[in-house]
Amino acid sequence: MASVVKGKVSLLYPTQNGCYVRLLDLAAKRQPKGNLFLLQLSHKNYNAIYSLVLSAAINRLVISIQTPVNPADLNKTISPDIAYVHVEWK
C-alpha cells in the first residue's frame, strides 16, 4: 500500500541523482526519516514533476506526494522515492 502526504514545499534540493523535496507541517508519523522525499533523476516524468513542484513552491500551493512505501513504514524510511505528485489549483 502506498503512502500519500500533503503539504507546502519548504525545500527543493537538486543533486546529481535527483531532487530532494521537504514539505512543511507534516505530522511526525507522516514524515520520512530525514524529512525528505526523493524524486529520482531516472523517473520517467522527472522534468514534469520537478516543474510542478517548483511551481507549487513558488505559489505556496499544497502538493500531494505518493511514495511506494507502506504508511506504517514511512517514518522509518530514509528519503522515500516519489512515485507521483499532484497539485490542486483553487
Biotite code that builds the C-alpha atoms (Angstrom):
import biotite.structure as struc

atoms = struc.array([
    struc.Atom([0.000, 0.000, 0.000], chain_id="A", res_id=1, res_name="MET", atom_name="CA", element="C"),
    struc.Atom([1.378, 3.401, -0.968], chain_id="A", res_id=2, res_name="ALA", atom_name="CA", element="C"),
    struc.Atom([1.644, 6.484, 1.217], chain_id="A", res_id=3, res_name="SER", atom_name="CA", element="C"),
    struc.Atom([0.216, 9.850, 0.224], chain_id="A", res_id=4, res_name="VAL", atom_name="CA", element="C"),
    struc.Atom([1.223, 13.014, 2.078], chain_id="A", res_id=5, res_name="VAL", atom_name="CA", element="C"),
    struc.Atom([0.156, 16.616, 1.534], chain_id="A", res_id=6, res_name="LYS", atom_name="CA", element="C"),
    struc.Atom([1.857, 19.875, 2.379], chain_id="A", res_id=7, res_name="GLY", atom_name="CA", element="C"),
    struc.Atom([3.540, 23.006, 1.131], chain_id="A", res_id=8, res_name="LYS", atom_name="CA", element="C"),
    struc.Atom([7.064, 22.743, -0.222], chain_id="A", res_id=9, res_name="VAL", atom_name="CA", element="C"),
    struc.Atom([9.720, 24.078, 2.147], chain_id="A", res_id=10, res_name="SER", atom_name="CA", element="C"),
    struc.Atom([12.840, 22.796, 0.359], chain_id="A", res_id=11, res_name="LEU", atom_name="CA", element="C"),
    struc.Atom([13.957, 21.755, -3.120], chain_id="A", res_id=12, res_name="LEU", atom_name="CA", element="C"),
    struc.Atom([17.484, 20.351, -3.156], chain_id="A", res_id=13, res_name="TYR", atom_name="CA", element="C"),
    struc.Atom([18.695, 19.239, -6.616], chain_id="A", res_id=14, res_name="PRO", atom_name="CA", element="C"),
    struc.Atom([21.612, 16.787, -6.724], chain_id="A", res_id=15, res_name="THR", atom_name="CA", element="C"),
    struc.Atom([23.313, 14.579, -9.311], chain_id="A", res_id=16, res_name="GLN", atom_name="CA", element="C"),
    struc.Atom([20.854, 11.775, -8.552], chain_id="A", res_id=17, res_name="ASN", atom_name="CA", element="C"),
    struc.Atom([17.620, 13.752, -8.456], chain_id="A", res_id=18, res_name="GLY", atom_name="CA", element="C"),
    struc.Atom([15.884, 16.316, -6.319], chain_id="A", res_id=19, res_name="CYS", atom_name="CA", element="C"),
    struc.Atom([15.025, 16.141, -2.622], chain_id="A", res_id=20, res_name="TYR", atom_name="CA", element="C"),
    struc.Atom([11.721, 17.692, -1.522], chain_id="A", res_id=21, res_name="VAL", atom_name="CA", element="C"),
    struc.Atom([10.668, 18.642, 2.015], chain_id="A", res_id=22, res_name="ARG", atom_name="CA", element="C"),
    struc.Atom([7.098, 19.513, 2.978], chain_id="A", res_id=23, res_name="LEU", atom_name="CA", element="C"),
    struc.Atom([6.020, 21.815, 5.795], chain_id="A", res_id=24, res_name="LEU", atom_name="CA", element="C"),
    struc.Atom([3.989, 20.778, 8.810], chain_id="A", res_id=25, res_name="ASP", atom_name="CA", element="C"),
    struc.Atom([3.785, 17.023, 8.331], chain_id="A", res_id=26, res_name="LEU", atom_name="CA", element="C"),
    struc.Atom([2.792, 15.049, 11.404], chain_id="A", res_id=27, res_name="ALA", atom_name="CA", element="C"),
    struc.Atom([5.711, 13.037, 12.791], chain_id="A", res_id=28, res_name="ALA", atom_name="CA", element="C"),
    struc.Atom([4.172, 9.729, 11.733], chain_id="A", res_id=29, res_name="LYS", atom_name="CA", element="C"),
    struc.Atom([3.744, 11.056, 8.167], chain_id="A", res_id=30, res_name="ARG", atom_name="CA", element="C"),
    struc.Atom([7.333, 12.322, 7.791], chain_id="A", res_id=31, res_name="GLN", atom_name="CA", element="C"),
    struc.Atom([10.046, 10.136, 6.349], chain_id="A", res_id=32, res_name="PRO", atom_name="CA", element="C"),
    struc.Atom([13.249, 9.764, 8.307], chain_id="A", res_id=33, res_name="LYS", atom_name="CA", element="C"),
    struc.Atom([15.312, 12.833, 7.458], chain_id="A", res_id=34, res_name="GLY", atom_name="CA", element="C"),
    struc.Atom([12.147, 14.726, 6.419], chain_id="A", res_id=35, res_name="ASN", atom_name="CA", element="C"),
    struc.Atom([12.975, 14.456, 2.700], chain_id="A", res_id=36, res_name="LEU", atom_name="CA", element="C"),
    struc.Atom([11.382, 12.739, -0.296], chain_id="A", res_id=37, res_name="PHE", atom_name="CA", element="C"),
    struc.Atom([13.499, 11.927, -3.358], chain_id="A", res_id=38, res_name="LEU", atom_name="CA", element="C"),
    struc.Atom([12.492, 12.498, -6.964], chain_id="A", res_id=39, res_name="LEU", atom_name="CA", element="C"),
    struc.Atom([14.898, 10.208, -8.803], chain_id="A", res_id=40, res_name="GLN", atom_name="CA", element="C"),
    struc.Atom([16.568, 11.709, -11.877], chain_id="A", res_id=41, res_name="LEU", atom_name="CA", element="C"),
    struc.Atom([15.761, 8.428, -13.626], chain_id="A", res_id=42, res_name="SER", atom_name="CA", element="C"),
    struc.Atom([11.995, 8.899, -13.059], chain_id="A", res_id=43, res_name="HIS", atom_name="CA", element="C"),
    struc.Atom([10.330, 8.927, -16.491], chain_id="A", res_id=44, res_name="LYS", atom_name="CA", element="C"),
    struc.Atom([8.421, 12.117, -15.577], chain_id="A", res_id=45, res_name="ASN", atom_name="CA", element="C"),
    struc.Atom([11.277, 13.852, -13.728], chain_id="A", res_id=46, res_name="TYR", atom_name="CA", element="C"),
    struc.Atom([11.079, 17.136, -15.668], chain_id="A", res_id=47, res_name="ASN", atom_name="CA", element="C"),
    struc.Atom([7.302, 17.414, -15.413], chain_id="A", res_id=48, res_name="ALA", atom_name="CA", element="C"),
    struc.Atom([7.209, 16.571, -11.698], chain_id="A", res_id=49, res_name="ILE", atom_name="CA", element="C"),
    struc.Atom([10.125, 18.890, -10.889], chain_id="A", res_id=50, res_name="TYR", atom_name="CA", element="C"),
    struc.Atom([8.384, 21.738, -12.750], chain_id="A", res_id=51, res_name="SER", atom_name="CA", element="C"),
    struc.Atom([5.123, 21.042, -10.934], chain_id="A", res_id=52, res_name="LEU", atom_name="CA", element="C"),
    struc.Atom([6.808, 21.007, -7.509], chain_id="A", res_id=53, res_name="VAL", atom_name="CA", element="C"),
    struc.Atom([8.767, 24.188, -8.299], chain_id="A", res_id=54, res_name="LEU", atom_name="CA", element="C"),
    struc.Atom([5.605, 25.967, -9.457], chain_id="A", res_id=55, res_name="SER", atom_name="CA", element="C"),
    struc.Atom([3.753, 24.878, -6.318], chain_id="A", res_id=56, res_name="ALA", atom_name="CA", element="C"),
    struc.Atom([6.642, 26.077, -4.148], chain_id="A", res_id=57, res_name="ALA", atom_name="CA", element="C"),
    struc.Atom([6.722, 29.499, -5.820], chain_id="A", res_id=58, res_name="ILE", atom_name="CA", element="C"),
    struc.Atom([2.954, 29.900, -5.490], chain_id="A", res_id=59, res_name="ASN", atom_name="CA", element="C"),
    struc.Atom([2.782, 28.397, -1.959], chain_id="A", res_id=60, res_name="ARG", atom_name="CA", element="C"),
    struc.Atom([0.316, 25.709, -3.046], chain_id="A", res_id=61, res_name="LEU", atom_name="CA", element="C"),
    struc.Atom([-0.283, 22.386, -1.310], chain_id="A", res_id=62, res_name="VAL", atom_name="CA", element="C"),
    struc.Atom([1.003, 19.336, -3.171], chain_id="A", res_id=63, res_name="ILE", atom_name="CA", element="C"),
    struc.Atom([0.308, 15.637, -2.708], chain_id="A", res_id=64, res_name="SER", atom_name="CA", element="C"),
    struc.Atom([3.233, 13.230, -2.927], chain_id="A", res_id=65, res_name="ILE", atom_name="CA", element="C"),
    struc.Atom([2.749, 9.490, -3.333], chain_id="A", res_id=66, res_name="GLN", atom_name="CA", element="C"),
    struc.Atom([5.529, 7.064, -2.455], chain_id="A", res_id=67, res_name="THR", atom_name="CA", element="C"),
    struc.Atom([5.563, 3.281, -2.783], chain_id="A", res_id=68, res_name="PRO", atom_name="CA", element="C"),
    struc.Atom([6.286, 3.000, 0.964], chain_id="A", res_id=69, res_name="VAL", atom_name="CA", element="C"),
    struc.Atom([3.687, 1.459, 3.268], chain_id="A", res_id=70, res_name="ASN", atom_name="CA", element="C"),
    struc.Atom([2.174, 4.174, 5.539], chain_id="A", res_id=71, res_name="PRO", atom_name="CA", element="C"),
    struc.Atom([3.241, 2.257, 8.665], chain_id="A", res_id=72, res_name="ALA", atom_name="CA", element="C"),
    struc.Atom([6.875, 2.339, 7.495], chain_id="A", res_id=73, res_name="ASP", atom_name="CA", element="C"),
    struc.Atom([7.023, 5.911, 6.213], chain_id="A", res_id=74, res_name="LEU", atom_name="CA", element="C"),
    struc.Atom([8.640, 7.408, 9.327], chain_id="A", res_id=75, res_name="ASN", atom_name="CA", element="C"),
    struc.Atom([11.309, 4.638, 9.266], chain_id="A", res_id=76, res_name="LYS", atom_name="CA", element="C"),
    struc.Atom([12.269, 5.151, 5.610], chain_id="A", res_id=77, res_name="THR", atom_name="CA", element="C"),
    struc.Atom([15.093, 7.489, 4.610], chain_id="A", res_id=78, res_name="ILE", atom_name="CA", element="C"),
    struc.Atom([14.118, 9.708, 1.660], chain_id="A", res_id=79, res_name="SER", atom_name="CA", element="C"),
    struc.Atom([11.457, 7.520, 0.032], chain_id="A", res_id=80, res_name="PRO", atom_name="CA", element="C"),
    struc.Atom([11.154, 7.806, -3.738], chain_id="A", res_id=81, res_name="ASP", atom_name="CA", element="C"),
    struc.Atom([8.429, 9.982, -5.183], chain_id="A", res_id=82, res_name="ILE", atom_name="CA", element="C"),
    struc.Atom([6.095, 7.993, -7.427], chain_id="A", res_id=83, res_name="ALA", atom_name="CA", element="C"),
    struc.Atom([3.826, 10.856, -8.424], chain_id="A", res_id=84, res_name="TYR", atom_name="CA", element="C"),
    struc.Atom([2.814, 14.386, -7.436], chain_id="A", res_id=85, res_name="VAL", atom_name="CA", element="C"),
    struc.Atom([-0.308, 16.409, -7.988], chain_id="A", res_id=86, res_name="HIS", atom_name="CA", element="C"),
    struc.Atom([-1.396, 19.957, -7.214], chain_id="A", res_id=87, res_name="VAL", atom_name="CA", element="C"),
    struc.Atom([-4.902, 21.320, -6.998], chain_id="A", res_id=88, res_name="GLU", atom_name="CA", element="C"),
    struc.Atom([-5.227, 24.930, -8.050], chain_id="A", res_id=89, res_name="TRP", atom_name="CA", element="C"),
    struc.Atom([-8.289, 26.503, -6.460], chain_id="A", res_id=90, res_name="LYS", atom_name="CA", element="C"),
])
